Amino acid sequence: MNDLQREFEQAAADIKQLLHERPDNDTLLRLYALYKQGNGGDVHGCDPGFFDFIGTAKKEAWTLLKGMSQDEARRQYIALVRQLLT
């Protein structure tokens, strides 16, 4: 495991400290999309159901990152988590 992967995993654990302050929905979607891109690469899997509005928003946010490298997504995720925790 490299340093970037360790920092990424630590940021994912650290974000749980935000339970007392819930970020806005756009920030939550950005966190979700960056995490998914950093963990699994470009969007994949089944489309959410027609009435699954939250699932659809998540998939759309992730789709916007298509083509971004996993390392870049990890760096941006780490930076966003650090920003939120300060």
PDB file of N, CA, C and O in Angstrom:
ATOM      1  N   MET A   1       0.845  -1.178   0.000  1.00  0.00           N
ATOM      2  CA  MET A   1       0.000   0.000   0.000  1.00  0.00           C
ATOM      3  C   MET A   1       0.893   1.243   0.000  1.00  0.00           C
ATOM      4  O   MET A   1       1.816   1.351   0.806  1.00  0.00           O
ATOM      5  N   ASN A   2       0.611   2.175  -0.906  1.00  0.00           N
ATOM      6  CA  ASN A   2       1.434   3.383  -0.975  1.00  0.00           C
ATOM      7  C   ASN A   2       0.893   4.469  -0.042  1.00  0.00           C
ATOM      8  O   ASN A   2      -0.171   4.324   0.560  1.00  0.00           O
ATOM      9  N   ASP A   3       1.653   5.556   0.059  1.00  0.00           N
ATOM     10  CA  ASP A   3       1.283   6.647   0.969  1.00  0.00           C
ATOM     11  C   ASP A   3      -0.049   7.288   0.601  1.00  0.00           C
ATOM     12  O   ASP A   3      -0.852   7.612   1.476  1.00  0.00           O
ATOM     13  N   LEU A   4      -0.282   7.469  -0.699  1.00  0.00           N
ATOM     14  CA  LEU A   4      -1.532   8.089  -1.143  1.00  0.00           C
ATOM     15  C   LEU A   4      -2.728   7.227  -0.740  1.00  0.00           C
ATOM     16  O   LEU A   4      -3.747   7.751  -0.292  1.00  0.00           O
ATOM     17  N   GLN A   5      -2.609   5.923  -0.896  1.00  0.00           N
ATOM     18  CA  GLN A   5      -3.697   5.018  -0.508  1.00  0.00           C
ATOM     19  C   GLN A   5      -3.939   5.088   0.997  1.00  0.00           C
ATOM     20  O   GLN A   5      -5.085   5.089   1.445  1.00  0.00           O
ATOM     21  N   ARG A   6      -2.863   5.148   1.774  1.00  0.00           N
ATOM     22  CA  ARG A   6      -3.012   5.255   3.231  1.00  0.00           C
ATOM     23  C   ARG A   6      -3.702   6.563   3.614  1.00  0.00           C
ATOM     24  O   ARG A   6      -4.599   6.570   4.457  1.00  0.00           O
ATOM     25  N   GLU A   7      -3.284   7.670   2.997  1.00  0.00           N
ATOM     26  CA  GLU A   7      -3.900   8.973   3.283  1.00  0.00           C
ATOM     27  C   GLU A   7      -5.380   8.970   2.892  1.00  0.00           C
ATOM     28  O   GLU A   7      -6.220   9.533   3.594  1.00  0.00           O
ATOM     29  N   PHE A   8      -5.687   8.326   1.759  1.00  0.00           N
ATOM     30  CA  PHE A   8      -7.058   8.231   1.283  1.00  0.00           C
ATOM     31  C   PHE A   8      -7.920   7.470   2.293  1.00  0.00           C
ATOM     32  O   PHE A   8      -9.017   7.911   2.635  1.00  0.00           O
ATOM     33  N   GLU A   9      -7.431   6.350   2.758  1.00  0.00           N
ATOM     34  CA  GLU A   9      -8.169   5.553   3.734  1.00  0.00           C
ATOM     35  C   GLU A   9      -8.313   6.292   5.061  1.00  0.00           C
ATOM     36  O   GLU A   9      -9.346   6.193   5.723  1.00  0.00           O
ATOM     37  N   GLN A  10      -7.270   7.036   5.450  1.00  0.00           N
ATOM     38  CA  GLN A  10      -7.347   7.819   6.678  1.00  0.00           C
ATOM     39  C   GLN A  10      -8.378   8.931   6.536  1.00  0.00           C
ATOM     40  O   GLN A  10      -9.135   9.200   7.469  1.00  0.00           O
ATOM     41  N   ALA A  11      -8.411   9.576   5.377  1.00  0.00           N
ATOM     42  CA  ALA A  11      -9.398  10.635   5.138  1.00  0.00           C
ATOM     43  C   ALA A  11     -10.814  10.066   5.203  1.00  0.00           C
ATOM     44  O   ALA A  11     -11.719  10.711   5.732  1.00  0.00           O
ATOM     45  N   ALA A  12     -11.007   8.866   4.669  1.00  0.00           N
ATOM     46  CA  ALA A  12     -12.324   8.219   4.718  1.00  0.00           C
ATOM     47  C   ALA A  12     -12.733   7.951   6.167  1.00  0.00           C
ATOM     48  O   ALA A  12     -13.910   8.061   6.511  1.00  0.00           O
ATOM     49  N   ALA A  13     -11.777   7.604   7.005  1.00  0.00           N
ATOM     50  CA  ALA A  13     -12.070   7.397   8.427  1.00  0.00           C
ATOM     51  C   ALA A  13     -12.299   8.737   9.128  1.00  0.00           C
ATOM     52  O   ALA A  13     -13.187   8.855   9.972  1.00  0.00           O
ATOM     53  N   ASP A  14     -11.500   9.741   8.779  1.00  0.00           N
ATOM     54  CA  ASP A  14     -11.601  11.058   9.418  1.00  0.00           C
ATOM     55  C   ASP A  14     -12.919  11.760   9.131  1.00  0.00           C
ATOM     56  O   ASP A  14     -13.418  12.522   9.959  1.00  0.00           O
ATOM     57  N   ILE A  15     -13.480  11.503   7.961  1.00  0.00           N
ATOM     58  CA  ILE A  15     -14.713  12.201   7.580  1.00  0.00           C
ATOM     59  C   ILE A  15     -15.852  11.873   8.533  1.00  0.00           C
ATOM     60  O   ILE A  15     -16.813  12.634   8.638  1.00  0.00           O
ATOM     61  N   LYS A  16     -15.752  10.762   9.217  1.00  0.00           N
ATOM     62  CA  LYS A  16     -16.790  10.383  10.175  1.00  0.00           C
ATOM     63  C   LYS A  16     -16.840  11.345  11.358  1.00  0.00           C
ATOM     64  O   LYS A  16     -17.818  11.354  12.105  1.00  0.00           O
ATOM     65  N   GLN A  17     -15.801  12.151  11.536  1.00  0.00           N
ATOM     66  CA  GLN A  17     -15.786  13.170  12.588  1.00  0.00           C
ATOM     67  C   GLN A  17     -16.781  14.287  12.296  1.00  0.00           C
ATOM     68  O   GLN A  17     -17.085  15.087  13.181  1.00  0.00           O
ATOM     69  N   LEU A  18     -17.285  14.352  11.083  1.00  0.00           N
ATOM     70  CA  LEU A  18     -18.212  15.415  10.695  1.00  0.00           C
ATOM     71  C   LEU A  18     -19.644  15.131  11.118  1.00  0.00           C
ATOM     72  O   LEU A  18     -20.554  15.873  10.749  1.00  0.00           O
ATOM     73  N   LEU A  19     -19.853  14.091  11.869  1.00  0.00           N
ATOM     74  CA  LEU A  19     -21.215  13.735  12.240  1.00  0.00           C
ATOM     75  C   LEU A  19     -21.932  14.870  12.956  1.00  0.00           C
ATOM     76  O   LEU A  19     -23.154  14.978  12.850  1.00  0.00           O
ATOM     77  N   HIS A  20     -21.216  15.712  13.676  1.00  0.00           N
ATOM     78  CA  HIS A  20     -21.845  16.826  14.376  1.00  0.00           C
ATOM     79  C   HIS A  20     -22.174  17.978  13.429  1.00  0.00           C
ATOM     80  O   HIS A  20     -23.017  18.814  13.755  1.00  0.00           O
ATOM     81  N   GLU A  21     -21.529  18.041  12.267  1.00  0.00           N
ATOM     82  CA  GLU A  21     -21.764  19.075  11.262  1.00  0.00           C
ATOM     83  C   GLU A  21     -21.954  18.405   9.909  1.00  0.00           C
ATOM     84  O   GLU A  21     -20.987  17.979   9.278  1.00  0.00           O
ATOM     85  N   ARG A  22     -23.176  18.317   9.476  1.00  0.00           N
ATOM     86  CA  ARG A  22     -23.444  17.674   8.185  1.00  0.00           C
ATOM     87  C   ARG A  22     -23.185  18.674   7.064  1.00  0.00           C
ATOM     88  O   ARG A  22     -23.774  19.754   7.045  1.00  0.00           O
ATOM     89  N   PRO A  23     -22.301  18.315   6.126  1.00  0.00           N
ATOM     90  CA  PRO A  23     -22.062  19.198   4.978  1.00  0.00           C
ATOM     91  C   PRO A  23     -23.312  19.304   4.107  1.00  0.00           C
ATOM     92  O   PRO A  23     -24.224  18.484   4.216  1.00  0.00           O
ATOM     93  N   ASP A  24     -23.349  20.318   3.244  1.00  0.00           N
ATOM     94  CA  ASP A  24     -24.487  20.471   2.337  1.00  0.00           C
ATOM     95  C   ASP A  24     -24.504  19.316   1.333  1.00  0.00           C
ATOM     96  O   ASP A  24     -23.519  18.593   1.184  1.00  0.00           O
ATOM     97  N   ASN A  25     -25.620  19.160   0.662  1.00  0.00           N
ATOM     98  CA  ASN A  25     -25.805  18.027  -0.247  1.00  0.00           C
ATOM     99  C   ASN A  25     -24.798  18.014  -1.391  1.00  0.00           C
ATOM    100  O   ASN A  25     -24.320  16.945  -1.771  1.00  0.00           O
ATOM    101  N   ASP A  26     -24.463  19.181  -1.950  1.00  0.00           N
ATOM    102  CA  ASP A  26     -23.481  19.220  -3.037  1.00  0.00           C
ATOM    103  C   ASP A  26     -22.121  18.708  -2.573  1.00  0.00           C
ATOM    104  O   ASP A  26     -21.437  17.993  -3.305  1.00  0.00           O
ATOM    105  N   THR A  27     -21.736  19.077  -1.360  1.00  0.00           N
ATOM    106  CA  THR A  27     -20.463  18.613  -0.812  1.00  0.00           C
ATOM    107  C   THR A  27     -20.508  17.114  -0.554  1.00  0.00           C
ATOM    108  O   THR A  27     -19.540  16.404  -0.829  1.00  0.00           O
ATOM    109  N   LEU A  28     -21.619  16.637  -0.033  1.00  0.00           N
ATOM    110  CA  LEU A  28     -21.762  15.195   0.199  1.00  0.00           C
ATOM    111  C   LEU A  28     -21.672  14.415  -1.109  1.00  0.00           C
ATOM    112  O   LEU A  28     -21.049  13.355  -1.162  1.00  0.00           O
ATOM    113  N   LEU A  29     -22.296  14.941  -2.166  1.00  0.00           N
ATOM    114  CA  LEU A  29     -22.221  14.272  -3.464  1.00  0.00           C
ATOM    115  C   LEU A  29     -20.794  14.287  -3.999  1.00  0.00           C
ATOM    116  O   LEU A  29     -20.339  13.302  -4.579  1.00  0.00           O
ATOM    117  N   ARG A  30     -20.089  15.395  -3.809  1.00  0.00           N
ATOM    118  CA  ARG A  30     -18.694  15.494  -4.260  1.00  0.00           C
ATOM    119  C   ARG A  30     -17.833  14.481  -3.504  1.00  0.00           C
ATOM    120  O   ARG A  30     -17.010  13.792  -4.107  1.00  0.00           O
ATOM    121  N   LEU A  31     -18.022  14.390  -2.185  1.00  0.00           N
ATOM    122  CA  LEU A  31     -17.282  13.413  -1.385  1.00  0.00           C
ATOM    123  C   LEU A  31     -17.560  11.998  -1.878  1.00  0.00           C
ATOM    124  O   LEU A  31     -16.637  11.202  -2.047  1.00  0.00           O
ATOM    125  N   TYR A  32     -18.826  11.691  -2.107  1.00  0.00           N
ATOM    126  CA  TYR A  32     -19.212  10.363  -2.574  1.00  0.00           C
ATOM    127  C   TYR A  32     -18.543  10.046  -3.905  1.00  0.00           C
ATOM    128  O   TYR A  32     -17.937   8.988  -4.074  1.00  0.00           O
ATOM    129  N   ALA A  33     -18.662  10.980  -4.850  1.00  0.00           N
ATOM    130  CA  ALA A  33     -18.134  10.742  -6.194  1.00  0.00           C
ATOM    131  C   ALA A  33     -16.618  10.580  -6.174  1.00  0.00           C
ATOM    132  O   ALA A  33     -16.080   9.684  -6.825  1.00  0.00           O
ATOM    133  N   LEU A  34     -15.930  11.439  -5.432  1.00  0.00           N
ATOM    134  CA  LEU A  34     -14.462  11.333  -5.358  1.00  0.00           C
ATOM    135  C   LEU A  34     -14.051  10.021  -4.694  1.00  0.00           C
ATOM    136  O   LEU A  34     -13.089   9.381  -5.117  1.00  0.00           O
ATOM    137  N   TYR A  35     -14.779   9.624  -3.657  1.00  0.00           N
ATOM    138  CA  TYR A  35     -14.460   8.364  -2.984  1.00  0.00           C
ATOM    139  C   TYR A  35     -14.635   7.185  -3.949  1.00  0.00           C
ATOM    140  O   TYR A  35     -13.764   6.321  -4.051  1.00  0.00           O
ATOM    141  N   LYS A  36     -15.760   7.160  -4.648  1.00  0.00           N
ATOM    142  CA  LYS A  36     -16.025   6.060  -5.581  1.00  0.00           C
ATOM    143  C   LYS A  36     -15.000   6.036  -6.712  1.00  0.00           C
ATOM    144  O   LYS A  36     -14.516   4.969  -7.090  1.00  0.00           O
ATOM    145  N   GLN A  37     -14.668   7.212  -7.254  1.00  0.00           N
ATOM    146  CA  GLN A  37     -13.692   7.281  -8.342  1.00  0.00           C
ATOM    147  C   GLN A  37     -12.318   6.846  -7.834  1.00  0.00           C
ATOM    148  O   GLN A  37     -11.593   6.131  -8.525  1.00  0.00           O
ATOM    149  N   GLY A  38     -11.965   7.282  -6.625  1.00  0.00           N
ATOM    150  CA  GLY A  38     -10.672   6.922  -6.048  1.00  0.00           C
ATOM    151  C   GLY A  38     -10.569   5.465  -5.669  1.00  0.00           C
ATOM    152  O   GLY A  38      -9.478   4.896  -5.647  1.00  0.00           O
ATOM    153  N   ASN A  39     -11.690   4.868  -5.373  1.00  0.00           N
ATOM    154  CA  ASN A  39     -11.703   3.472  -4.944  1.00  0.00           C
ATOM    155  C   ASN A  39     -11.894   2.494  -6.096  1.00  0.00           C
ATOM    156  O   ASN A  39     -11.315   1.407  -6.098  1.00  0.00           O
ATOM    157  N   GLY A  40     -12.712   2.885  -7.084  1.00  0.00           N
ATOM    158  CA  GLY A  40     -13.053   1.914  -8.120  1.00  0.00           C
ATOM    159  C   GLY A  40     -12.902   2.388  -9.547  1.00  0.00           C
ATOM    160  O   GLY A  40     -13.176   1.633 -10.479  1.00  0.00           O
ATOM    161  N   GLY A  41     -12.471   3.626  -9.739  1.00  0.00           N
ATOM    162  CA  GLY A  41     -12.340   4.135 -11.095  1.00  0.00           C
ATOM    163  C   GLY A  41     -13.664   4.598 -11.662  1.00  0.00           C
ATOM    164  O   GLY A  41     -14.591   4.923 -10.921  1.00  0.00           O
ATOM    165  N   ASP A  42     -13.746   4.625 -12.988  1.00  0.00           N
ATOM    166  CA  ASP A  42     -14.931   5.135 -13.661  1.00  0.00           C
ATOM    167  C   ASP A  42     -16.195   4.405 -13.235  1.00  0.00           C
ATOM    168  O   ASP A  42     -16.173   3.230 -12.868  1.00  0.00           O
ATOM    169  N   VAL A  43     -17.294   5.139 -13.298  1.00  0.00           N
ATOM    170  CA  VAL A  43     -18.595   4.651 -12.873  1.00  0.00           C
ATOM    171  C   VAL A  43     -18.931   3.320 -13.561  1.00  0.00           C
ATOM    172  O   VAL A  43     -18.653   3.122 -14.743  1.00  0.00           O
ATOM    173  N   HIS A  44     -19.522   2.439 -12.800  1.00  0.00           N
ATOM    174  CA  HIS A  44     -19.951   1.133 -13.303  1.00  0.00           C
ATOM    175  C   HIS A  44     -21.108   0.650 -12.439  1.00  0.00           C
ATOM    176  O   HIS A  44     -21.406   1.242 -11.401  1.00  0.00           O
ATOM    177  N   GLY A  45     -21.740  -0.396 -12.857  1.00  0.00           N
ATOM    178  CA  GLY A  45     -22.859  -0.943 -12.101  1.00  0.00           C
ATOM    179  C   GLY A  45     -24.186  -0.579 -12.732  1.00  0.00           C
ATOM    180  O   GLY A  45     -24.244   0.136 -13.732  1.00  0.00           O
ATOM    181  N   CYS A  46     -25.230  -1.074 -12.142  1.00  0.00           N
ATOM    182  CA  CYS A  46     -26.583  -0.857 -12.651  1.00  0.00           C
ATOM    183  C   CYS A  46     -27.054   0.559 -12.348  1.00  0.00           C
ATOM    184  O   CYS A  46     -26.619   1.188 -11.384  1.00  0.00           O
ATOM    185  N   ASP A  47     -27.947   1.038 -13.193  1.00  0.00           N
ATOM    186  CA  ASP A  47     -28.565   2.332 -12.929  1.00  0.00           C
ATOM    187  C   ASP A  47     -29.562   2.191 -11.791  1.00  0.00           C
ATOM    188  O   ASP A  47     -30.212   1.155 -11.652  1.00  0.00           O
ATOM    189  N   PRO A  48     -29.684   3.235 -10.976  1.00  0.00           N
ATOM    190  CA  PRO A  48     -30.670   3.192  -9.897  1.00  0.00           C
ATOM    191  C   PRO A  48     -32.091   3.205 -10.480  1.00  0.00           C
ATOM    192  O   PRO A  48     -32.297   3.577 -11.636  1.00  0.00           O
ATOM    193  N   GLY A  49     -33.037   2.803  -9.681  1.00  0.00           N
ATOM    194  CA  GLY A  49     -34.426   2.786 -10.118  1.00  0.00           C
ATOM    195  C   GLY A  49     -34.944   4.186 -10.418  1.00  0.00           C
ATOM    196  O   GLY A  49     -34.358   5.178  -9.987  1.00  0.00           O
ATOM    197  N   PHE A  50     -36.031   4.260 -11.150  1.00  0.00           N
ATOM    198  CA  PHE A  50     -36.601   5.534 -11.599  1.00  0.00           C
ATOM    199  C   PHE A  50     -36.920   6.466 -10.435  1.00  0.00           C
ATOM    200  O   PHE A  50     -36.715   7.675 -10.546  1.00  0.00           O
ATOM    201  N   PHE A  51     -37.410   5.939  -9.341  1.00  0.00           N
ATOM    202  CA  PHE A  51     -37.788   6.764  -8.199  1.00  0.00           C
ATOM    203  C   PHE A  51     -36.698   6.848  -7.131  1.00  0.00           C
ATOM    204  O   PHE A  51     -36.934   7.377  -6.045  1.00  0.00           O
ATOM    205  N   ASP A  52     -35.531   6.340  -7.430  1.00  0.00           N
ATOM    206  CA  ASP A  52     -34.394   6.420  -6.500  1.00  0.00           C
ATOM    207  C   ASP A  52     -33.627   7.709  -6.799  1.00  0.00           C
ATOM    208  O   ASP A  52     -32.587   7.690  -7.457  1.00  0.00           O
ATOM    209  N   PHE A  53     -34.155   8.817  -6.307  1.00  0.00           N
ATOM    210  CA  PHE A  53     -33.584  10.125  -6.616  1.00  0.00           C
ATOM    211  C   PHE A  53     -32.193  10.314  -6.018  1.00  0.00           C
ATOM    212  O   PHE A  53     -31.322  10.929  -6.633  1.00  0.00           O
ATOM    213  N   ILE A  54     -31.995   9.789  -4.834  1.00  0.00           N
ATOM    214  CA  ILE A  54     -30.678   9.908  -4.192  1.00  0.00           C
ATOM    215  C   ILE A  54     -29.661   9.071  -4.955  1.00  0.00           C
ATOM    216  O   ILE A  54     -28.559   9.538  -5.239  1.00  0.00           O
ATOM    217  N   GLY A  55     -30.024   7.843  -5.285  1.00  0.00           N
ATOM    218  CA  GLY A  55     -29.126   6.984  -6.061  1.00  0.00           C
ATOM    219  C   GLY A  55     -28.784   7.588  -7.409  1.00  0.00           C
ATOM    220  O   GLY A  55     -27.644   7.500  -7.865  1.00  0.00           O
ATOM    221  N   THR A  56     -29.769   8.199  -8.046  1.00  0.00           N
ATOM    222  CA  THR A  56     -29.546   8.844  -9.337  1.00  0.00           C
ATOM    223  C   THR A  56     -28.584  10.014  -9.192  1.00  0.00           C
ATOM    224  O   THR A  56     -27.682  10.176 -10.014  1.00  0.00           O
ATOM    225  N   ALA A  57     -28.763  10.832  -8.157  1.00  0.00           N
ATOM    226  CA  ALA A  57     -27.869  11.977  -7.931  1.00  0.00           C
ATOM    227  C   ALA A  57     -26.444  11.496  -7.676  1.00  0.00           C
ATOM    228  O   ALA A  57     -25.489  12.092  -8.174  1.00  0.00           O
ATOM    229  N   LYS A  58     -26.301  10.435  -6.913  1.00  0.00           N
ATOM    230  CA  LYS A  58     -24.972   9.892  -6.636  1.00  0.00           C
ATOM    231  C   LYS A  58     -24.306   9.399  -7.915  1.00  0.00           C
ATOM    232  O   LYS A  58     -23.135   9.683  -8.164  1.00  0.00           O
ATOM    233  N   LYS A  59     -25.056   8.662  -8.720  1.00  0.00           N
ATOM    234  CA  LYS A  59     -24.485   8.121  -9.953  1.00  0.00           C
ATOM    235  C   LYS A  59     -24.117   9.246 -10.916  1.00  0.00           C
ATOM    236  O   LYS A  59     -23.082   9.176 -11.579  1.00  0.00           O
ATOM    237  N   GLU A  60     -24.946  10.275 -11.002  1.00  0.00           N
ATOM    238  CA  GLU A  60     -24.645  11.413 -11.863  1.00  0.00           C
ATOM    239  C   GLU A  60     -23.380  12.138 -11.401  1.00  0.00           C
ATOM    240  O   GLU A  60     -22.556  12.537 -12.224  1.00  0.00           O
ATOM    241  N   ALA A  61     -23.228  12.306 -10.092  1.00  0.00           N
ATOM    242  CA  ALA A  61     -22.025  12.964  -9.564  1.00  0.00           C
ATOM    243  C   ALA A  61     -20.778  12.158  -9.888  1.00  0.00           C
ATOM    244  O   ALA A  61     -19.746  12.720 -10.255  1.00  0.00           O
ATOM    245  N   TRP A  62     -20.874  10.851  -9.754  1.00  0.00           N
ATOM    246  CA  TRP A  62     -19.736   9.965 -10.044  1.00  0.00           C
ATOM    247  C   TRP A  62     -19.426   9.987 -11.538  1.00  0.00           C
ATOM    248  O   TRP A  62     -18.261  10.000 -11.936  1.00  0.00           O
ATOM    249  N   THR A  63     -20.465   9.990 -12.353  1.00  0.00           N
ATOM    250  CA  THR A  63     -20.287   9.994 -13.807  1.00  0.00           C
ATOM    251  C   THR A  63     -19.535  11.239 -14.273  1.00  0.00           C
ATOM    252  O   THR A  63     -18.772  11.175 -15.236  1.00  0.00           O
ATOM    253  N   LEU A  64     -19.742  12.360 -13.605  1.00  0.00           N
ATOM    254  CA  LEU A  64     -19.038  13.599 -13.965  1.00  0.00           C
ATOM    255  C   LEU A  64     -17.522  13.463 -13.841  1.00  0.00           C
ATOM    256  O   LEU A  64     -16.783  14.232 -14.454  1.00  0.00           O
ATOM    257  N   LEU A  65     -17.056  12.505 -13.064  1.00  0.00           N
ATOM    258  CA  LEU A  65     -15.617  12.319 -12.847  1.00  0.00           C
ATOM    259  C   LEU A  65     -15.008  11.295 -13.806  1.00  0.00           C
ATOM    260  O   LEU A  65     -13.829  10.960 -13.694  1.00  0.00           O
ATOM    261  N   LYS A  66     -15.810  10.802 -14.742  1.00  0.00           N
ATOM    262  CA  LYS A  66     -15.323   9.792 -15.680  1.00  0.00           C
ATOM    263  C   LYS A  66     -14.042  10.268 -16.366  1.00  0.00           C
ATOM    264  O   LYS A  66     -13.971  11.383 -16.881  1.00  0.00           O
ATOM    265  N   GLY A  67     -13.043   9.403 -16.359  1.00  0.00           N
ATOM    266  CA  GLY A  67     -11.760   9.716 -16.977  1.00  0.00           C
ATOM    267  C   GLY A  67     -10.725  10.258 -15.995  1.00  0.00           C
ATOM    268  O   GLY A  67      -9.535  10.289 -16.309  1.00  0.00           O
ATOM    269  N   MET A  68     -11.166  10.685 -14.810  1.00  0.00           N
ATOM    270  CA  MET A  68     -10.218  11.153 -13.797  1.00  0.00           C
ATOM    271  C   MET A  68      -9.478   9.948 -13.234  1.00  0.00           C
ATOM    272  O   MET A  68     -10.092   8.923 -12.938  1.00  0.00           O
ATOM    273  N   SER A  69      -8.178  10.066 -13.087  1.00  0.00           N
ATOM    274  CA  SER A  69      -7.408   8.951 -12.538  1.00  0.00           C
ATOM    275  C   SER A  69      -7.796   8.713 -11.079  1.00  0.00           C
ATOM    276  O   SER A  69      -8.245   9.623 -10.382  1.00  0.00           O
ATOM    277  N   GLN A  70      -7.614   7.484 -10.640  1.00  0.00           N
ATOM    278  CA  GLN A  70      -7.902   7.164  -9.244  1.00  0.00           C
ATOM    279  C   GLN A  70      -7.004   7.968  -8.309  1.00  0.00           C
ATOM    280  O   GLN A  70      -7.457   8.422  -7.258  1.00  0.00           O
ATOM    281  N   ASP A  71      -5.748   8.148  -8.676  1.00  0.00           N
ATOM    282  CA  ASP A  71      -4.842   8.925  -7.827  1.00  0.00           C
ATOM    283  C   ASP A  71      -5.297  10.372  -7.696  1.00  0.00           C
ATOM    284  O   ASP A  71      -5.253  10.936  -6.603  1.00  0.00           O
ATOM    285  N   GLU A  72      -5.732  10.978  -8.794  1.00  0.00           N
ATOM    286  CA  GLU A  72      -6.214  12.363  -8.744  1.00  0.00           C
ATOM    287  C   GLU A  72      -7.476  12.459  -7.903  1.00  0.00           C
ATOM    288  O   GLU A  72      -7.627  13.399  -7.123  1.00  0.00           O
ATOM    289  N   ALA A  73      -8.378  11.509  -8.047  1.00  0.00           N
ATOM    290  CA  ALA A  73      -9.596  11.498  -7.232  1.00  0.00           C
ATOM    291  C   ALA A  73      -9.238  11.355  -5.750  1.00  0.00           C
ATOM    292  O   ALA A  73      -9.848  12.004  -4.900  1.00  0.00           O
ATOM    293  N   ARG A  74      -8.275  10.527  -5.445  1.00  0.00           N
ATOM    294  CA  ARG A  74      -7.834  10.360  -4.050  1.00  0.00           C
ATOM    295  C   ARG A  74      -7.266  11.663  -3.506  1.00  0.00           C
ATOM    296  O   ARG A  74      -7.569  12.061  -2.381  1.00  0.00           O
ATOM    297  N   ARG A  75      -6.432  12.330  -4.317  1.00  0.00           N
ATOM    298  CA  ARG A  75      -5.846  13.606  -3.869  1.00  0.00           C
ATOM    299  C   ARG A  75      -6.940  14.645  -3.601  1.00  0.00           C
ATOM    300  O   ARG A  75      -6.900  15.349  -2.591  1.00  0.00           O
ATOM    301  N   GLN A  76      -7.902  14.734  -4.497  1.00  0.00           N
ATOM    302  CA  GLN A  76      -8.980  15.711  -4.320  1.00  0.00           C
ATOM    303  C   GLN A  76      -9.860  15.350  -3.119  1.00  0.00           C
ATOM    304  O   GLN A  76     -10.318  16.235  -2.397  1.00  0.00           O
ATOM    305  N   TYR A  77     -10.090  14.079  -2.912  1.00  0.00           N
ATOM    306  CA  TYR A  77     -10.882  13.628  -1.763  1.00  0.00           C
ATOM    307  C   TYR A  77     -10.182  14.001  -0.463  1.00  0.00           C
ATOM    308  O   TYR A  77     -10.801  14.544   0.453  1.00  0.00           O
ATOM    309  N   ILE A  78      -8.901  13.709  -0.390  1.00  0.00           N
ATOM    310  CA  ILE A  78      -8.112  14.031   0.804  1.00  0.00           C
ATOM    311  C   ILE A  78      -8.153  15.534   1.067  1.00  0.00           C
ATOM    312  O   ILE A  78      -8.347  15.956   2.208  1.00  0.00           O
ATOM    313  N   ALA A  79      -7.974  16.340   0.033  1.00  0.00           N
ATOM    314  CA  ALA A  79      -7.979  17.799   0.178  1.00  0.00           C
ATOM    315  C   ALA A  79      -9.338  18.294   0.671  1.00  0.00           C
ATOM    316  O   ALA A  79      -9.401  19.167   1.536  1.00  0.00           O
ATOM    317  N   LEU A  80     -10.420  17.745   0.127  1.00  0.00           N
ATOM    318  CA  LEU A  80     -11.759  18.165   0.534  1.00  0.00           C
ATOM    319  C   LEU A  80     -12.032  17.773   1.984  1.00  0.00           C
ATOM    320  O   LEU A  80     -12.589  18.566   2.743  1.00  0.00           O
ATOM    321  N   VAL A  81     -11.652  16.582   2.368  1.00  0.00           N
ATOM    322  CA  VAL A  81     -11.845  16.156   3.763  1.00  0.00           C
ATOM    323  C   VAL A  81     -11.066  17.067   4.698  1.00  0.00           C
ATOM    324  O   VAL A  81     -11.598  17.494   5.722  1.00  0.00           O
ATOM    325  N   ARG A  82      -9.834  17.369   4.371  1.00  0.00           N
ATOM    326  CA  ARG A  82      -9.014  18.264   5.209  1.00  0.00           C
ATOM    327  C   ARG A  82      -9.664  19.638   5.327  1.00  0.00           C
ATOM    328  O   ARG A  82      -9.688  20.233   6.405  1.00  0.00           O
ATOM    329  N   GLN A  83     -10.189  20.135   4.217  1.00  0.00           N
ATOM    330  CA  GLN A  83     -10.846  21.437   4.217  1.00  0.00           C
ATOM    331  C   GLN A  83     -12.069  21.415   5.137  1.00  0.00           C
ATOM    332  O   GLN A  83     -12.306  22.364   5.885  1.00  0.00           O
ATOM    333  N   LEU A  84     -12.827  20.350   5.080  1.00  0.00           N
ATOM    334  CA  LEU A  84     -14.031  20.237   5.899  1.00  0.00           C
ATOM    335  C   LEU A  84     -13.726  20.089   7.388  1.00  0.00           C
ATOM    336  O   LEU A  84     -14.514  20.499   8.240  1.00  0.00           O
ATOM    337  N   LEU A  85     -12.582  19.503   7.684  1.00  0.00           N
ATOM    338  CA  LEU A  85     -12.231  19.261   9.093  1.00  0.00           C
ATOM    339  C   LEU A  85     -11.553  20.459   9.743  1.00  0.00           C
ATOM    340  O   LEU A  85     -11.310  20.443  10.950  1.00  0.00           O
ATOM    341  N   THR A  86     -11.246  21.487   8.978  1.00  0.00           N
ATOM    342  CA  THR A  86     -10.591  22.664   9.574  1.00  0.00           C
ATOM    343  C   THR A  86     -11.580  23.741   9.914  1.00  0.00           C
ATOM    344  O   THR A  86     -11.196  24.795  10.421  1.00  0.00           O
TER     345      THR A  86
END
